[in-house]
Structures are given as structure tokens and as C-alpha cells.
Amino acid sequence: MNFQQLRIIRETVRQNYNLTEASAALYTSQSGVSKHIKDLEDELGVQLFVRKGKRLLGLTEPGQALLSIVERMLIDADNIKRLADDFNKVDEGTLTIATTHTQARYVLPPIVNLFKKAFPKVHLILQQASPVEISEMLLLGLADIGIATESLTTEENLGSVPFYEWKHSIITPQDHALTKLNSKEITLEKLAEYPIITYHGGFTGRAKIDKAFQDAELDVDIVMSALDADVIKTYVELGMGVGIVNDVAYDLERDHRLKQINTDIFGVNTTWIAVRKGHLLRGYGYEFISLCSPEADIKALKKIAYPED
């Protein structure tokens, strides 16, 4: 048994049992992948994959049990390398942050600027994705840190700390009728009189928006949904509807054609920072988290992410 065989098992599952895709991802030949799988099965004395002819259809019961062990072994192998790098190259390496458009565009720029000044030799990668994809990237080891409002606190294999709290705000053209009302007059009933443009399901607190209207038993006309606030604001500016966005996604200078109306009618949301349990994060990764959330208990997060035996 060797690490290449274990990597092939993991990658074959990731590529939906397509050996061509698995071999391409590992920069090896398909015949080599097939041989490694057969050699490992012969060594263990069990069949790991369900087959139909030469095609792999899934994992057998022993294969499923083995996969969880393989995942842990490969993560720990990576952690050994990370541990050595943490001592030998304290301020060099790569840090991959998986986050949503809203965080990357409106929240993280000043934090990234401070981080790069402190760690100029660290290559920082910002991967924009949906909250569900961010969670999956962390679990697969494709990202070091995840930042999102949804999904990160419901996965038991992730450890998370709060980043910041925020509310939704209403965005309208400057001359819209809603801009003539005071904050107490802005109600769900009043808002439901207009077509709404807001986030796609699963993004940036959309579930709270839907729940607020449902609890009020209001039939709201959501004419368009989008993945990020910039798109929402573009179509609000065209007069297609009233926007509901994260309150940080309004820039007074850049969005001068639009009006922001602050409101409490959708409640408070929390954006979270998460890491995978068992993933040894480099020291500068925790420094990045500290820049995001100075109040975060880094020692507690370390224990959650990588508990000592």
C-alpha cells in the first residue's frame, strides 16, 4: 500500500468513478490508475469498487469504509508537510479563501490589504463560490478558510467563529416613493406592493427574506434573483424593481444613482469564518482570521479544528 494508491482511490470517487478524469487530475495514465486499484484490492483481499465490465459504478461496503480512512490519512500527510513549513517558512506559502461575492467585493478588501502588507510572500487565493460550494471546498481540502453566511455552521466537520453581524437594506432609485417614507413606515406590507429583486436562494440571507414574507402571509413578487449585489443594483437602477441586499453592499459614492433605506424588518444575520476539523492551518491563516475578527478565540478555534488526542 502506498500514498499514490490512496490518492487514486480518493480522486476516482471525486471524479464520479470516471478513470479518465481521475488519471487526468493526477497527471498519470488511465492504465496506471487501473493497475494501482487492482494491486490495492489484491493486497487487501477485498473488492473496493462495484463494476460493470470495465466501468466503475460506485464503492462496495469495504470501499466505503476504506474511503473515510483514506481521507484522514491524506489530510494528515498534508498536515505533516504544513507542520514542517510552519517552522521552516513562517511567512511563505499559499492561503486559499473560499467566500461569496459580497464578502470578496465589499468586506475583505481592507483585510486582504493588511494581510498582504504583513505577509507579502504568501500567495493569497480568493475563490468565489456559493455557500454550499464553500462548505464542500473546505471538506475536500480545496480551501483553507471559508467565509459565508449560510452552510458553515451546519456541517459537523467544520469549526467556525462569527465574523460580523449585518442586516438587509432596501435599495431603490433616488426618486422612488419608498424614499419619502420614514423608517417606521417601511413595513413588509408596504414593500410587498412593489416588485422585488434580491439574492438567489441559498445566498446572503435569502432564507430570512422569504421567511419574513411567509410569516406575514404576504404574496411578494420577486421578479428577479441574482448571485451578487452588483447585479441586483444594476437592475434596480433600470427601474425593474426594489432591491434587498446586504447593507454593506451599498457604496455612497459609486451608487449615487440609488438610495439605501436601512431597515430591521428582516432581522439580523451573521457571517461566519470556518475551517475544516483535522486541517492543520498555517500560522498566517490564523493571522488572517484574527484580522477579520479580532475578538475571535483563536485558541478555541485551533482546538476545534485540530483537537489534541
Summary of the structure (lengths in Angstrom):
residues: 309
radius of gyration: 23.8
end to end distance: 25.7
largest distance: 76.1
contacts: 966
relative contact order: 0.14
helix: 45%
strand: 23%
